[in-house]
Structures are given as structure tokens and as C-alpha cells.
Amino acid sequence: MGINSTSMHANAPATVVTDRAEVLDVILKHPSFHRALADPVLLTILRNAARMLGYRLV
């Protein structure tokens, strides 16, 4: 849940979380997955996502 918006990727739907989402109580209090973007565990996931979107991961 969240606030729907249009993404820059082929006008596909995207979910955006803003301060309004907190008011609507749609943000989990205790997420099931929490890692920093710099965490080596995420490197493969980030590389694949960047490749799929045509971005370069730096």
C-alpha cells in the first residue's frame, strides 16, 4: 500500500511512501527485511535491478 504514482520506467505504476503513508498506517512497524544499500548481501540484487532498468551501478 502507499500512494500510487507513475514511474519513469515506461509509465508503469509505482508505489511511493511519503509522510501521508505514515498517517494512513500503511508502513510496517517492524519490516521483515532491513538492510543498508551498501550491504554486500544486496549487491547482486542491486546489480540485477540496475541491469534490468538499463542503469549503471556505481
ChimeraX commands (.cxc) that place a marker at each C-alpha (Angstrom):
marker #1 position 0.00,0.00,0.00 radius 0.5
marker #1 position 1.03,3.59,-0.27 radius 0.5
marker #1 position 0.41,6.35,-2.70 radius 0.5
marker #1 position 0.39,5.30,-6.33 radius 0.5
marker #1 position 2.34,7.33,-8.82 radius 0.5
marker #1 position 3.62,6.96,-12.36 radius 0.5
marker #1 position 7.19,5.74,-12.63 radius 0.5
marker #1 position 9.81,6.95,-15.05 radius 0.5
marker #1 position 10.15,3.36,-16.28 radius 0.5
marker #1 position 7.73,3.05,-19.21 radius 0.5
marker #1 position 4.92,4.79,-17.30 radius 0.5
marker #1 position 4.48,1.68,-15.15 radius 0.5
marker #1 position 2.71,2.00,-11.79 radius 0.5
marker #1 position 4.96,2.64,-8.82 radius 0.5
marker #1 position 4.34,2.81,-5.10 radius 0.5
marker #1 position 5.65,5.84,-3.26 radius 0.5
marker #1 position 5.87,6.05,0.51 radius 0.5
marker #1 position 5.52,9.53,1.96 radius 0.5
marker #1 position 4.61,11.09,5.27 radius 0.5
marker #1 position 0.96,10.56,4.28 radius 0.5
marker #1 position 1.56,6.82,4.33 radius 0.5
marker #1 position 2.54,7.09,7.99 radius 0.5
marker #1 position -0.74,8.82,8.78 radius 0.5
marker #1 position -2.68,6.10,6.95 radius 0.5
marker #1 position -0.74,3.49,8.95 radius 0.5
marker #1 position 0.43,1.55,5.86 radius 0.5
marker #1 position 4.11,1.37,6.83 radius 0.5
marker #1 position 5.06,-1.74,8.77 radius 0.5
marker #1 position 6.22,-1.05,12.30 radius 0.5
marker #1 position 8.75,-3.89,12.09 radius 0.5
marker #1 position 9.82,-4.62,8.50 radius 0.5
marker #1 position 10.62,-8.23,7.65 radius 0.5
marker #1 position 13.65,-7.12,5.62 radius 0.5
marker #1 position 16.01,-4.31,6.57 radius 0.5
marker #1 position 19.48,-3.81,5.13 radius 0.5
marker #1 position 21.58,-0.80,4.15 radius 0.5
marker #1 position 22.04,-0.29,0.40 radius 0.5
marker #1 position 25.81,-0.59,1.00 radius 0.5
marker #1 position 25.39,-4.08,2.49 radius 0.5
marker #1 position 27.31,-6.64,0.35 radius 0.5
marker #1 position 24.34,-9.03,0.59 radius 0.5
marker #1 position 22.34,-6.66,-1.65 radius 0.5
marker #1 position 25.00,-6.24,-4.34 radius 0.5
marker #1 position 23.65,-8.95,-6.68 radius 0.5
marker #1 position 20.07,-7.75,-6.25 radius 0.5
marker #1 position 21.06,-4.15,-6.97 radius 0.5
marker #1 position 23.19,-5.14,-9.98 radius 0.5
marker #1 position 20.34,-7.18,-11.48 radius 0.5
marker #1 position 17.81,-4.39,-10.90 radius 0.5
marker #1 position 20.14,-1.80,-12.46 radius 0.5
marker #1 position 20.81,-4.03,-15.46 radius 0.5
marker #1 position 17.10,-4.69,-15.95 radius 0.5
marker #1 position 16.37,-0.94,-15.93 radius 0.5
marker #1 position 19.32,-0.10,-18.16 radius 0.5
marker #1 position 21.18,1.74,-15.40 radius 0.5
marker #1 position 24.82,1.54,-14.41 radius 0.5
marker #1 position 25.50,0.73,-10.78 radius 0.5
marker #1 position 28.34,2.85,-9.36 radius 0.5
marker link #1:1,2 radius 0.2
marker link #1:2,3 radius 0.2
marker link #1:3,4 radius 0.2
marker link #1:4,5 radius 0.2
marker link #1:5,6 radius 0.2
marker link #1:6,7 radius 0.2
marker link #1:7,8 radius 0.2
marker link #1:8,9 radius 0.2
marker link #1:9,10 radius 0.2
marker link #1:10,11 radius 0.2
marker link #1:11,12 radius 0.2
marker link #1:12,13 radius 0.2
marker link #1:13,14 radius 0.2
marker link #1:14,15 radius 0.2
marker link #1:15,16 radius 0.2
marker link #1:16,17 radius 0.2
marker link #1:17,18 radius 0.2
marker link #1:18,19 radius 0.2
marker link #1:19,20 radius 0.2
marker link #1:20,21 radius 0.2
marker link #1:21,22 radius 0.2
marker link #1:22,23 radius 0.2
marker link #1:23,24 radius 0.2
marker link #1:24,25 radius 0.2
marker link #1:25,26 radius 0.2
marker link #1:26,27 radius 0.2
marker link #1:27,28 radius 0.2
marker link #1:28,29 radius 0.2
marker link #1:29,30 radius 0.2
marker link #1:30,31 radius 0.2
marker link #1:31,32 radius 0.2
marker link #1:32,33 radius 0.2
marker link #1:33,34 radius 0.2
marker link #1:34,35 radius 0.2
marker link #1:35,36 radius 0.2
marker link #1:36,37 radius 0.2
marker link #1:37,38 radius 0.2
marker link #1:38,39 radius 0.2
marker link #1:39,40 radius 0.2
marker link #1:40,41 radius 0.2
marker link #1:41,42 radius 0.2
marker link #1:42,43 radius 0.2
marker link #1:43,44 radius 0.2
marker link #1:44,45 radius 0.2
marker link #1:45,46 radius 0.2
marker link #1:46,47 radius 0.2
marker link #1:47,48 radius 0.2
marker link #1:48,49 radius 0.2
marker link #1:49,50 radius 0.2
marker link #1:50,51 radius 0.2
marker link #1:51,52 radius 0.2
marker link #1:52,53 radius 0.2
marker link #1:53,54 radius 0.2
marker link #1:54,55 radius 0.2
marker link #1:55,56 radius 0.2
marker link #1:56,57 radius 0.2
marker link #1:57,58 radius 0.2
view
